[in-house]
């Protein structure tokens, strides 16, 4: 009976040690999971921020492109007016020369 009680006590100690080790391992795994979740959340936030910055940069690029097109349009319209003014000046000069030939 004493021998049986000793074996039971040894079994109880081993079982308690296994439980303590399992509890420690569970705590360690829980800590790792929390850390991985925090890292995952941080990565998601960084990705969202990066996507937002990329969208803003693209919008700014589109605005710059539109501004450049408007500026080019204004320049071409000004050049067309200048060419039209030159054409009118040439026509006037031609009339003056024609009047000198045929009064």
Buried (B, 14 or more C-beta within 10 A) or exposed (E): EEEEEEEEEEEEEEEEEEEEEEEEEEEEEEEEEEEEEEEEEEEEEEEEEEEEEEEEEEEEEEEEEEEEEEEEEEEEEEEEEEEEEEEEEEEEEEEEEEEEEEE
